[in-house]
Amino acid sequence: MATTLDRIIEADAWTDAAIALIGFELLNWSARRLVCEDGEWLCSLSRQPALPIFRDEPAQGSHVVLPLAILRAFVGARCMSAGTLEVAASVPRVRPRPVYVFCCDNLA
């Protein structure tokens, strides 16, 4: 993995390096679209690229330079992936019950 990425970087193929980084780090994500509009590149990464765009939650990045647009989308996808892990980790944990339990209700 690292040797492949090193060879791509040595060849100054920055767009290929950014796409390879997505393949190495974000296994469930893929490029949905790369579009140049008004001189600015837009990159969308998606977990489900077969879904219609209005139903999907893609990670998007834009920049004048294509590799930087891809890296911005990469960072957004990493944040979205980390956000799903934080939700699962925020479930409160149940504390063990104490050895002695006292009932203070007056039922008489």
C-alpha distances in whole Angstrom, upper triangle without the diagonal:
4,6,5,6,9,10,11,12,14,16,17,16,16,17,14,11,13,13,9,9,12,10,7,10,13,13,17,17,18,19,23,24,24,28,29,33,35,33,30,27,27,23,24,21,22,22,24,25,27,30,32,31,34,33,29,28,26,24,25,24,27,27,28,25,22,19,21,22,19,18,21,21,18,20,22,20,19,23,24,21,22,26,26,25,28,30,30,30,33,35,38,38,41,43,45,48,51,53,56,57,60,61,63,65,69,69,73
4,5,5,6,9,10,10,12,14,15,15,15,16,14,11,13,14,10,10,13,12,9,12,15,16,20,19,20,21,25,26,25,28,30,33,35,32,30,27,27,24,25,22,24,24,27,27,30,32,34,33,36,35,31,30,27,25,25,24,26,26,27,24,22,18,20,22,19,17,21,21,18,19,22,21,19,23,24,22,23,27,27,26,28,31,31,31,34,36,39,39,42,44,45,49,51,54,57,57,60,62,64,66,69,70,74
4,5,5,6,9,10,10,12,14,14,15,17,14,12,15,15,12,12,16,14,12,15,18,18,22,22,22,23,26,27,26,29,31,34,36,33,31,28,28,26,27,25,26,26,29,29,32,34,36,35,38,37,34,32,29,27,28,27,28,28,28,25,23,20,22,24,21,20,23,24,21,22,25,24,23,26,28,26,27,30,31,30,32,35,34,34,37,40,42,42,46,47,49,53,55,57,60,61,64,66,68,69,73,74,78
4,5,5,6,9,10,11,13,12,13,14,11,9,12,12,9,10,13,12,10,14,16,17,20,20,19,20,23,24,23,26,28,31,33,31,29,25,26,23,24,22,24,24,26,26,29,31,33,32,35,35,31,30,27,25,26,25,26,26,26,23,20,17,20,22,19,18,22,22,19,21,24,22,21,25,26,25,26,29,30,29,32,34,34,34,37,39,42,43,46,48,50,53,56,58,61,62,65,66,68,69,73,74,78
4,5,5,6,9,10,11,10,10,11,9,6,9,10,7,8,11,11,9,12,15,16,19,18,18,18,22,22,21,24,25,29,31,28,26,23,23,20,22,20,22,23,25,25,28,30,32,30,34,33,29,28,25,23,23,21,23,22,23,20,18,14,16,18,16,15,18,19,16,18,21,20,19,22,24,22,24,27,28,27,29,32,32,32,35,38,41,41,45,46,48,52,54,57,60,60,63,65,66,68,72,72,76
4,5,5,6,9,10,10,11,13,11,9,12,13,11,11,15,15,13,15,18,19,23,22,21,21,25,25,24,27,27,31,32,29,27,25,25,23,25,23,26,26,29,28,32,34,36,34,37,37,33,31,28,26,26,24,25,24,24,21,19,16,18,20,18,17,20,21,19,20,24,23,22,25,27,25,26,30,31,30,32,35,35,35,38,40,43,43,47,48,50,54,56,59,62,62,65,67,68,70,74,75,78
4,5,5,6,9,9,11,13,11,9,13,14,11,13,16,16,15,17,20,21,24,23,22,22,25,25,24,26,27,31,32,29,28,25,26,24,26,24,27,27,30,29,32,34,36,34,38,38,34,33,29,27,27,25,26,25,25,21,19,16,19,21,19,18,22,23,20,23,26,25,24,27,29,28,29,32,33,33,35,38,38,38,41,43,46,46,50,52,54,57,60,62,65,65,68,70,72,73,77,78,81
4,5,5,7,6,7,9,7,6,10,11,9,11,14,14,13,16,18,19,22,21,19,19,22,22,20,23,23,27,29,25,24,21,22,20,22,21,24,25,27,26,29,31,33,31,34,34,31,30,26,24,24,22,22,21,21,18,16,13,16,18,16,15,19,20,18,20,23,22,22,25,27,26,27,30,31,31,33,36,36,37,39,42,45,46,49,51,53,57,59,62,65,65,68,69,71,72,76,77,80
4,5,5,6,6,10,8,6,10,12,10,11,14,15,15,16,19,21,24,22,21,20,23,23,21,23,23,27,28,25,23,21,22,20,22,22,25,26,29,27,31,33,34,32,35,35,32,30,27,24,23,21,21,20,20,16,15,12,14,17,15,14,18,19,17,19,22,22,21,24,26,26,27,30,31,31,33,36,36,36,39,41,44,45,49,50,53,56,59,61,64,64,67,69,70,71,75,76,80
4,5,8,9,13,11,10,13,15,14,15,18,18,18,20,22,24,27,25,24,23,27,26,24,26,26,29,30,27,26,24,25,24,26,25,28,30,32,31,34,36,37,36,39,39,35,34,30,28,27,25,25,23,23,19,18,15,17,20,19,18,22,23,21,23,26,26,25,28,30,29,30,33,35,34,36,39,40,40,42,45,48,48,52,54,56,59,62,64,67,67,70,72,73,75,79,80,83
4,5,8,11,10,10,13,14,14,15,18,18,18,21,23,24,27,25,23,22,25,24,22,24,24,27,28,25,24,22,24,23,25,25,28,29,31,30,33,35,36,34,38,38,35,33,30,28,26,24,24,22,21,18,17,14,17,20,18,18,22,23,21,23,26,26,26,29,31,30,32,34,36,36,38,40,41,41,44,46,49,50,54,56,58,61,64,66,69,69,72,74,75,76,80,81,85
4,6,9,9,9,11,13,13,14,17,18,18,20,22,24,26,24,22,21,24,23,20,22,21,24,25,22,21,19,21,20,23,23,26,28,30,29,32,34,35,32,36,36,33,31,28,25,24,21,21,19,18,14,13,11,14,17,16,16,19,20,19,21,24,24,24,27,29,29,30,33,34,34,36,39,40,40,42,45,48,49,53,54,57,61,63,65,68,68,71,72,74,75,79,80,83
4,6,5,6,9,10,10,12,15,15,16,18,20,21,23,21,19,17,20,19,17,19,19,22,24,20,19,17,19,17,20,20,23,25,27,25,28,30,31,29,32,33,30,29,25,23,21,19,19,17,17,13,11,9,13,15,13,14,17,18,17,19,22,22,22,25,27,27,28,31,32,32,34,37,38,38,40,43,46,47,51,53,56,59,62,64,67,67,70,71,72,73,77,78,82
4,5,5,6,9,10,10,13,14,15,16,18,20,22,19,17,16,19,18,15,17,17,20,22,18,17,14,16,15,17,17,21,23,25,23,27,29,29,27,30,31,27,26,22,20,18,16,16,14,14,10,9,6,9,11,10,10,14,15,14,16,19,19,19,22,24,24,25,28,29,30,31,34,35,35,37,40,43,45,48,50,53,56,59,62,64,64,67,68,69,70,74,75,79
4,5,5,6,9,10,11,13,14,16,16,18,20,17,14,12,15,14,11,14,14,18,19,17,15,12,13,12,14,14,18,20,22,20,23,25,26,24,27,28,24,23,19,17,16,14,14,13,13,9,7,5,8,10,8,9,12,13,12,15,17,17,18,21,22,22,24,26,28,29,31,33,34,35,37,39,42,44,48,50,53,56,59,61,64,64,66,67,68,69,73,74,78
4,5,5,6,9,10,10,12,14,15,16,18,16,14,12,16,15,13,16,17,21,23,20,18,15,16,14,16,15,18,20,22,20,23,25,26,25,28,28,25,24,20,19,18,16,17,16,17,13,10,8,12,13,10,11,15,15,13,16,19,18,19,22,23,22,24,27,28,28,31,33,33,34,37,39,42,44,47,49,52,55,58,61,64,63,66,67,69,70,73,74,78
4,5,5,6,9,10,10,12,14,15,18,16,14,14,17,17,15,18,19,22,24,22,19,17,17,15,17,16,18,20,22,21,24,27,28,26,29,29,26,24,21,18,18,16,17,16,17,14,11,8,11,13,10,10,14,14,12,15,17,17,17,20,21,21,22,25,26,27,29,31,32,32,35,37,40,41,45,47,50,53,56,58,61,61,64,65,66,68,71,72,76
4,5,5,7,9,10,11,12,14,16,13,12,11,14,14,13,16,17,20,22,20,17,14,14,11,13,12,15,17,20,19,22,24,25,23,26,26,22,21,17,15,14,12,14,14,15,12,9,6,8,9,6,6,10,10,8,11,14,13,14,17,18,18,20,22,23,24,26,28,29,30,32,35,38,39,43,45,47,51,53,56,59,59,61,62,64,65,68,69,73
4,5,5,6,9,10,10,12,13,11,9,8,12,12,11,15,17,20,23,20,18,14,14,11,12,10,13,15,17,16,19,21,22,21,24,24,20,19,16,14,14,13,15,15,17,14,11,8,11,11,7,9,12,11,9,13,14,13,14,17,18,17,20,22,23,24,26,28,28,30,32,34,38,39,42,45,47,51,54,56,59,59,61,62,64,65,68,69,73
4,5,5,6,9,10,11,13,12,11,11,15,16,15,18,20,24,26,24,22,18,18,14,15,13,15,16,19,18,21,23,25,24,27,26,23,22,18,17,17,16,18,19,20,17,14,11,14,14,11,11,14,13,11,14,16,15,15,18,19,18,20,23,23,24,26,28,29,29,32,34,38,39,42,44,47,50,53,55,58,58,61,62,64,65,68,69,73
4,5,5,6,8,10,13,11,11,12,15,16,16,19,21,24,27,24,21,18,17,14,15,13,15,16,19,18,22,23,25,24,26,26,22,20,17,15,16,15,17,18,20,17,14,11,12,13,10,9,12,12,8,11,14,12,12,15,16,15,17,20,21,21,23,25,26,26,29,31,35,36,39,41,44,47,50,52,55,55,58,59,61,62,66,66,70
4,5,5,5,7,9,7,7,9,12,14,14,17,20,23,25,24,21,17,16,12,12,9,11,12,15,15,18,20,22,20,23,22,18,17,14,12,13,13,16,17,19,17,14,12,13,13,9,9,11,10,7,10,12,9,10,13,14,13,15,18,18,19,21,23,24,25,27,29,33,34,37,40,42,46,48,51,54,54,56,57,59,60,63,64,68
4,6,6,6,9,8,8,10,13,15,16,19,22,25,28,26,23,20,18,15,14,11,12,12,15,15,18,20,22,21,24,23,20,19,16,15,16,17,19,21,23,20,17,14,16,16,12,12,15,13,10,13,15,12,12,16,16,15,17,20,19,20,23,25,25,26,28,30,34,35,38,40,43,46,49,52,54,54,57,58,60,61,65,65,69
4,6,7,10,10,11,13,17,19,19,23,25,28,31,29,26,22,21,17,17,14,15,15,18,18,21,23,25,24,27,26,22,21,18,17,18,19,21,22,24,22,19,16,17,18,14,13,16,15,11,14,16,13,12,16,17,14,16,19,19,19,22,24,24,25,27,30,33,33,37,39,41,44,47,50,53,53,56,57,59,60,64,64,68
4,6,9,9,11,13,16,19,19,23,25,27,30,28,25,22,20,17,16,13,14,13,17,18,21,22,25,23,26,24,21,19,16,14,17,17,20,21,24,21,19,16,16,17,13,12,14,13,9,11,13,10,9,13,13,11,13,16,16,16,18,21,20,21,24,26,29,30,34,36,38,42,44,47,50,50,52,54,55,56,60,61,65
4,6,5,8,11,14,16,17,21,23,26,29,27,24,21,19,15,13,10,10,9,13,14,17,18,21,20,22,21,17,15,13,12,14,15,19,21,23,21,19,16,17,16,13,12,14,11,8,10,11,8,8,11,11,9,11,14,14,14,17,19,19,20,23,25,28,29,33,35,37,41,44,46,49,49,52,52,54,55,59,59,63
4,6,8,11,14,17,19,22,25,28,31,30,27,23,21,17,15,12,11,9,12,13,16,18,21,20,23,21,17,16,15,14,17,18,22,24,26,24,21,19,20,19,15,15,17,14,12,14,15,11,11,14,14,11,14,16,15,15,19,20,20,21,24,26,29,30,33,36,38,41,44,47,49,49,52,53,55,56,59,60,63
4,7,11,12,16,18,21,25,27,30,29,26,23,20,16,14,10,8,6,8,10,13,14,17,17,19,17,14,13,12,12,15,18,21,24,26,25,22,20,21,19,16,16,17,14,12,14,14,10,11,14,12,10,13,15,13,14,18,18,18,20,23,24,28,29,32,35,37,40,43,46,49,48,51,51,53,54,57,58,61
4,7,9,12,14,18,21,23,26,26,22,19,16,12,10,6,5,5,8,9,12,13,16,15,17,16,12,11,9,9,12,14,17,20,23,21,18,17,17,16,12,13,14,11,9,12,11,8,10,13,11,10,13,15,14,16,19,19,20,22,24,26,29,31,34,37,39,43,46,48,51,50,53,53,55,56,59,59,63
4,6,9,11,15,18,21,24,23,20,17,14,11,9,5,6,6,8,7,11,13,15,14,17,16,13,12,10,10,12,14,16,19,21,19,16,15,16,14,11,13,14,11,10,13,13,10,12,15,14,13,17,18,18,19,22,23,23,26,28,29,33,35,38,41,43,46,49,52,55,54,57,57,59,59,63,63,67
4,6,8,11,14,17,20,20,17,13,11,7,6,5,6,9,10,8,11,13,14,13,16,16,13,13,9,10,10,11,13,16,18,17,13,13,14,12,9,12,13,9,10,13,13,11,14,16,15,15,19,20,20,22,24,25,26,28,30,32,35,37,40,43,46,49,52,55,57,57,59,60,61,61,65,65,69
4,7,10,14,16,19,19,17,13,10,8,5,5,6,9,9,6,9,10,11,9,13,13,10,11,8,9,10,12,14,16,18,18,14,15,16,13,11,14,14,11,12,15,14,12,16,17,16,17,20,21,20,23,25,25,27,29,30,32,36,38,41,44,47,50,53,56,58,57,59,60,61,61,65,65,69
4,6,10,12,16,16,13,10,8,6,5,7,9,12,12,9,12,13,12,10,14,15,13,13,10,11,10,11,12,14,16,15,12,13,15,11,10,14,14,11,13,16,15,14,18,19,18,19,22,23,23,26,28,28,29,32,33,35,39,41,44,47,50,53,56,59,61,60,62,62,64,64,67,68,71
4,7,10,13,13,10,7,6,5,7,9,12,15,16,13,15,17,16,14,17,19,16,16,12,12,10,10,10,11,12,12,9,11,12,9,8,12,13,11,13,16,15,15,18,20,19,21,24,24,25,27,29,30,32,34,35,37,41,43,46,49,52,55,58,61,63,62,65,65,66,66,70,70,74
4,6,10,10,8,6,5,7,9,12,15,18,18,15,18,18,17,14,17,19,17,17,14,14,11,11,9,11,11,12,9,12,13,10,11,15,14,13,16,18,17,18,21,22,22,24,26,27,28,30,32,32,34,36,37,39,43,45,49,51,54,57,60,64,66,64,67,67,68,68,71,72,76
4,7,6,5,4,6,9,12,15,18,22,22,19,21,22,20,18,20,23,21,20,17,17,13,12,9,9,9,10,9,12,13,10,12,15,15,15,17,20,19,20,23,24,24,26,28,29,30,33,34,35,37,38,39,42,45,48,51,54,57,60,63,66,68,67,69,69,70,70,74,74,78
4,5,5,6,7,11,13,17,20,23,23,21,23,23,21,18,19,22,21,21,18,18,14,13,10,10,10,12,12,15,15,12,15,18,16,16,19,21,20,22,25,25,25,27,30,30,31,34,35,35,38,39,40,42,46,48,52,54,58,60,63,67,68,67,69,69,70,70,73,74,77
4,6,8,10,14,17,20,23,27,27,24,26,26,24,21,23,26,24,24,21,20,17,15,12,11,9,12,13,17,16,14,17,20,18,19,22,23,22,24,27,27,27,30,32,32,34,36,37,38,40,42,42,45,48,51,54,57,60,63,66,69,71,69,71,71,72,72,75,76,80
4,7,10,13,16,20,23,27,27,25,27,27,26,22,24,27,25,24,21,20,16,14,10,9,6,9,10,14,14,12,15,17,17,17,20,22,21,23,26,27,27,29,31,32,33,36,36,38,40,41,42,45,48,50,54,56,60,63,65,69,71,69,71,72,72,73,76,77,80
4,7,10,13,17,20,24,24,22,25,25,23,20,22,24,22,21,18,17,13,10,7,6,4,7,8,12,11,9,12,14,13,14,17,18,18,20,22,23,23,26,27,28,30,32,33,34,36,37,38,41,44,47,50,53,56,59,61,65,67,66,68,68,68,69,72,73,77
4,7,10,13,17,20,21,19,22,22,21,18,20,22,20,19,15,14,10,8,5,5,6,7,6,9,9,6,9,11,11,11,14,16,15,17,20,21,21,23,25,26,27,29,31,32,34,35,36,39,42,44,48,51,54,57,59,63,65,64,66,66,67,67,71,72,75
4,7,10,13,17,18,16,19,19,17,14,16,19,16,15,12,11,7,6,4,7,9,10,8,10,10,6,8,11,10,9,12,14,13,14,17,18,18,20,22,23,24,27,28,28,31,32,33,36,39,41,45,48,51,54,57,60,62,61,63,63,64,64,68,68,72
4,7,10,14,15,13,16,17,16,13,16,17,14,13,9,8,6,5,6,9,11,11,8,9,9,6,6,9,8,6,9,12,11,11,14,16,15,17,20,20,21,24,25,26,28,30,31,33,37,39,42,45,48,51,54,57,59,58,61,61,62,62,66,66,70
4,7,10,11,10,13,13,13,10,13,14,11,10,6,6,4,7,9,12,15,15,12,13,13,9,8,11,10,6,9,11,10,9,13,14,13,15,18,18,19,21,23,23,25,27,28,31,34,36,40,43,46,49,52,55,57,56,58,58,59,60,63,63,67
4,7,9,8,12,12,13,11,14,14,10,9,5,5,6,9,12,15,17,17,14,13,14,11,9,10,10,6,7,10,9,7,11,12,11,12,15,16,16,18,21,21,23,25,26,28,32,34,37,40,43,46,49,52,54,53,56,56,57,58,61,62,65
4,5,5,9,9,11,9,12,11,7,7,5,6,9,12,15,18,21,20,17,17,17,15,12,14,13,10,10,13,11,8,12,13,11,11,15,15,15,17,20,20,21,23,25,26,30,32,35,38,41,44,47,50,52,51,54,54,55,56,59,59,63
4,6,9,9,12,12,14,12,8,8,7,9,12,15,18,22,25,24,21,20,20,18,15,16,16,12,12,14,12,9,12,13,11,10,14,14,13,15,18,18,18,21,23,24,28,30,33,36,38,41,45,47,50,49,51,52,53,53,57,57,61
4,6,6,9,10,12,10,7,9,9,11,14,17,20,23,26,25,22,22,23,20,17,19,19,15,15,18,15,13,15,17,14,14,17,17,16,18,21,20,21,24,25,26,30,32,35,38,41,43,47,49,52,50,53,53,55,55,58,58,62
4,5,8,8,11,10,8,10,9,11,13,16,18,22,24,23,20,20,21,18,16,18,18,14,15,18,16,14,17,18,16,16,20,20,19,21,24,23,24,27,29,30,34,35,38,42,44,47,50,53,55,54,57,57,58,58,62,61,65
4,7,9,11,10,9,12,12,15,16,20,22,25,27,27,23,24,25,22,20,22,22,18,19,22,20,17,20,22,19,19,23,23,21,24,26,26,26,29,31,31,35,37,40,43,46,48,52,54,57,55,58,57,59,59,62,62,66
4,6,8,6,6,10,10,14,16,19,21,25,27,27,24,25,25,22,20,23,22,18,19,22,19,17,20,21,18,18,22,21,20,23,25,24,25,28,29,30,33,36,38,42,44,47,50,53,55,53,56,55,57,56,60,59,63
4,6,6,6,10,11,15,15,19,21,24,26,27,24,25,25,22,21,23,22,19,21,23,20,18,22,22,19,20,24,23,22,25,27,26,27,30,31,32,35,38,40,44,47,49,52,55,57,55,57,57,58,58,61,61,64
4,5,5,8,8,12,12,15,17,21,23,24,21,22,22,19,18,21,19,16,18,20,17,16,20,20,17,19,22,21,20,24,25,24,26,29,29,31,34,37,40,43,46,49,52,55,57,55,57,57,58,57,61,61,64
4,6,8,10,13,14,17,19,22,25,26,24,25,25,21,21,23,21,18,20,21,18,17,21,20,17,20,23,21,20,24,25,24,26,29,29,30,33,36,39,42,45,47,51,54,55,54,55,55,56,55,58,58,62
4,7,9,13,15,18,21,24,27,28,25,26,26,22,21,23,22,18,20,21,18,17,20,19,16,18,21,19,18,21,23,21,23,26,26,27,31,33,36,39,42,44,48,51,52,51,53,52,53,53,56,56,59
4,6,10,12,15,18,22,25,25,22,23,23,19,18,20,18,15,16,18,14,13,16,16,13,14,18,16,15,19,21,19,21,24,25,26,29,32,35,38,41,43,47,50,52,50,52,52,53,53,56,56,60
4,7,9,13,16,20,23,23,21,21,20,17,16,17,15,12,14,15,11,10,13,13,10,12,15,13,13,16,18,17,19,21,22,23,27,30,33,36,39,42,45,48,50,48,50,50,51,51,55,55,58
4,6,10,13,16,20,20,17,18,17,14,13,14,12,9,11,12,9,8,12,12,9,11,14,14,14,17,19,19,20,23,24,26,29,32,35,38,41,44,47,50,52,51,53,53,54,54,58,58,62
4,7,11,14,17,17,15,15,14,11,10,11,9,5,7,8,5,5,9,9,8,10,13,13,14,16,18,18,20,22,23,25,29,31,35,37,40,43,46,49,51,50,53,53,54,54,58,58,62
4,7,10,14,14,13,13,12,8,8,10,7,5,8,9,7,8,11,11,11,13,16,16,17,20,21,21,24,25,26,29,32,34,38,41,44,47,50,53,55,54,56,56,57,57,61,61,65
4,7,11,11,10,10,8,5,6,7,5,4,8,8,7,10,12,13,13,15,17,18,20,22,22,24,26,27,28,31,34,36,40,42,46,49,51,55,57,56,58,58,59,59,63,64,68
4,7,8,8,10,8,4,8,9,7,8,11,12,11,13,16,16,17,19,21,21,23,25,26,27,30,31,31,34,37,40,44,46,49,52,55,58,60,59,61,61,62,63,66,67,71
4,5,7,8,6,5,8,10,8,10,13,13,14,16,18,18,20,22,23,24,26,28,29,30,32,33,34,37,40,42,46,48,52,55,57,60,63,62,64,64,65,65,69,70,74
4,6,9,8,7,11,12,12,13,16,17,17,20,21,22,23,25,27,28,30,32,32,34,36,37,38,41,44,46,50,52,55,58,61,64,66,65,67,68,69,69,73,74,77
4,6,6,6,9,10,11,13,14,16,17,19,20,21,23,25,26,27,29,31,32,34,36,36,37,41,44,46,49,52,55,58,60,64,66,65,67,68,69,70,73,74,78
4,5,5,6,9,10,11,12,14,16,17,19,20,21,23,24,26,27,29,30,32,34,35,36,39,42,44,48,50,53,57,59,62,65,64,66,67,68,69,72,73,77
4,5,5,6,9,10,10,12,14,15,16,18,20,21,22,24,26,27,28,30,32,33,34,37,40,42,46,48,51,54,57,60,62,62,64,65,66,67,71,72,75
4,5,5,6,9,9,10,12,14,15,16,18,20,21,22,25,26,27,29,31,31,32,36,39,41,44,46,49,53,55,58,61,60,62,63,64,65,69,70,73
4,5,5,6,9,10,11,12,14,16,17,18,20,21,23,25,26,27,29,30,31,34,38,40,43,46,49,52,55,58,60,59,61,62,63,64,67,68,72
4,5,5,6,9,10,10,12,14,15,16,18,20,21,23,24,26,28,29,30,33,36,38,42,44,47,50,53,56,58,58,60,61,62,63,66,67,71
4,5,5,6,9,10,10,12,14,15,16,18,20,21,22,24,26,27,28,31,34,36,40,42,45,48,51,54,56,56,58,59,60,61,65,66,69
4,5,5,6,9,10,11,12,14,15,16,19,20,21,23,25,26,27,30,33,35,39,41,44,47,50,53,55,54,57,57,58,59,63,63,67
4,5,5,6,9,10,10,12,14,15,17,19,20,21,23,24,26,28,32,34,37,40,43,46,49,52,54,53,56,56,57,58,61,62,66
4,5,5,6,9,10,10,12,14,16,17,18,20,22,23,24,27,30,32,36,38,41,44,47,50,52,52,54,55,56,57,61,61,65
4,5,5,6,9,10,10,12,15,15,16,18,20,21,22,25,28,30,34,36,39,42,45,48,50,50,52,53,54,55,58,59,63
4,5,5,6,9,10,10,13,14,15,17,19,20,21,24,27,29,33,35,38,41,44,47,49,49,51,51,52,53,57,57,61
4,5,5,6,8,10,11,13,14,16,17,19,20,23,26,28,32,34,37,40,43,46,48,48,50,51,52,53,56,57,61
4,5,5,6,8,10,11,12,14,16,16,18,21,24,26,30,32,35,38,41,44,46,46,48,49,50,51,55,56,59
4,5,5,6,9,10,10,12,14,15,16,19,22,24,28,30,33,36,39,42,44,44,46,47,48,49,52,53,57
4,5,5,7,9,10,11,13,14,15,18,21,24,27,30,33,36,39,42,44,43,45,46,47,48,51,52,56
4,5,5,7,9,10,11,13,15,17,20,22,26,28,31,34,37,40,43,42,44,45,46,47,51,52,55
4,5,5,6,9,10,10,12,15,18,20,24,26,29,32,35,38,40,40,42,43,44,45,49,50,54
4,5,5,6,9,10,11,13,17,19,22,25,28,31,34,37,39,38,41,41,42,43,47,47,51
4,5,5,7,9,10,12,16,18,21,24,27,30,33,36,38,37,40,40,41,42,46,46,50
4,5,5,6,9,11,14,16,19,22,25,28,31,34,36,35,38,39,40,41,45,46,49
4,5,5,6,9,12,14,18,20,23,26,29,32,34,34,36,37,38,39,43,44,47
4,5,5,7,11,13,17,19,23,25,28,32,33,32,35,35,36,37,41,41,45
4,6,6,10,11,15,18,20,23,27,30,32,31,33,34,36,36,40,40,44
4,6,8,9,13,16,19,22,24,28,30,29,32,33,34,35,39,40,44
4,6,9,12,15,18,21,24,27,29,28,30,31,32,33,37,38,41
4,6,9,13,16,18,21,25,26,25,27,28,30,30,34,35,39
4,7,9,13,15,18,21,23,22,24,25,26,27,31,32,36
4,6,10,12,15,18,20,20,22,24,25,27,31,31,35
4,7,9,12,15,17,16,19,20,22,24,27,28,32
4,6,9,12,14,14,17,19,21,23,26,27,31
4,6,9,12,12,15,18,20,22,26,27,30
4,6,8,8,12,14,17,19,22,23,27
4,6,7,10,13,15,18,22,23,26
4,7,10,13,16,19,22,23,26
4,7,10,13,16,18,20,22
4,7,10,12,15,17,19
4,6,9,12,14,16
4,6,9,10,13
4,7,9,12
4,6,9
4,6
4
